[in-house]
Amino acid sequence: MAKEASKTSSASASREEVVGYHKGSLNTLLAERNELVRIVQVTESLIQAHLKALQELGVKIEAQSERKK
């Protein structure tokens, strides 16, 4: 019986470790995704600022989808 109890506690500890590993991975990946979203927002803001400056200078900008046609 002692062996069965140790197997059970060992198995549950192993399960807890696996659960902890996956939770930690999710937390890390969510933080990385949030950082990527922030980077995309900053990039989009910079693109818009440059487009606005070019338009103020009289430069016509066409969208990429229009260029492909």
VEXDREN-2710 file (C-alpha; in Angstrom, 1 decimal):
% VEXDREN-2710
k/r/px/py/pz
1/MET/0.0/0.0/0.0
2/ALA/2.8/2.4/0.7
3/LYS/4.0/1.9/-2.9
4/GLU/0.5/2.7/-4.2
5/ALA/0.3/5.9/-2.2
6/SER/3.7/7.0/-3.4
7/LYS/2.7/6.3/-7.0
8/THR/-0.4/8.3/-6.6
9/SER/1.4/11.3/-5.0
10/SER/4.2/11.0/-7.6
11/ALA/1.6/10.9/-10.4
12/SER/-0.3/13.9/-9.1
13/ALA/2.9/15.9/-8.6
14/SER/3.8/15.1/-12.1
15/ARG/0.3/16.1/-13.3
16/GLU/0.6/19.3/-11.3
17/GLU/4.0/20.0/-12.9
18/VAL/2.6/19.5/-16.3
19/VAL/-0.4/21.8/-15.5
20/GLY/2.0/24.4/-14.2
21/TYR/4.2/24.1/-17.3
22/HIS/1.2/24.7/-19.6
23/LYS/-0.1/27.6/-17.5
24/GLY/3.3/29.2/-17.4
25/SER/3.6/28.8/-21.2
26/LEU/0.2/30.4/-21.7
27/ASN/1.1/33.3/-19.5
28/THR/4.3/33.9/-21.5
29/LEU/2.7/33.5/-24.9
30/LEU/-0.2/35.9/-23.9
31/ALA/2.4/38.5/-22.7
32/GLU/4.3/38.1/-26.0
33/ARG/1.1/38.5/-28.0
34/ASN/0.2/41.6/-26.1
35/GLU/3.6/43.0/-26.9
36/LEU/3.2/42.2/-30.6
37/VAL/-0.1/44.0/-30.6
38/ARG/1.5/47.0/-29.0
39/ILE/4.3/47.0/-31.6
40/VAL/1.8/46.7/-34.4
41/GLN/-0.2/49.7/-33.0
42/VAL/3.0/51.8/-32.8
43/THR/3.9/50.8/-36.3
44/GLU/0.5/51.7/-37.6
45/SER/0.6/55.0/-35.9
46/LEU/3.9/55.8/-37.5
47/ILE/2.7/54.8/-40.9
48/GLN/-0.4/57.1/-40.5
49/ALA/1.9/60.0/-39.5
50/HIS/4.1/59.5/-42.5
51/LEU/1.1/59.2/-44.8
52/LYS/-0.4/62.4/-43.4
53/ALA/2.9/64.2/-43.9
54/LEU/3.2/63.1/-47.5
55/GLN/-0.4/64.1/-48.2
56/GLU/0.3/67.5/-46.7
57/LEU/3.2/67.8/-49.1
58/GLY/0.9/67.0/-52.0
59/VAL/2.1/63.5/-52.7
60/LYS/-0.6/61.1/-53.7
61/ILE/-0.5/57.7/-52.1
62/GLU/-2.3/54.7/-53.5
63/ALA/-3.2/51.7/-51.5
64/GLN/-1.3/48.5/-52.1
65/SER/-4.5/46.7/-53.2
66/GLU/-4.9/49.4/-56.0
67/ARG/-1.4/48.8/-57.2
68/LYS/-1.9/45.1/-57.6
69/LYS/-4.8/45.7/-60.1
END
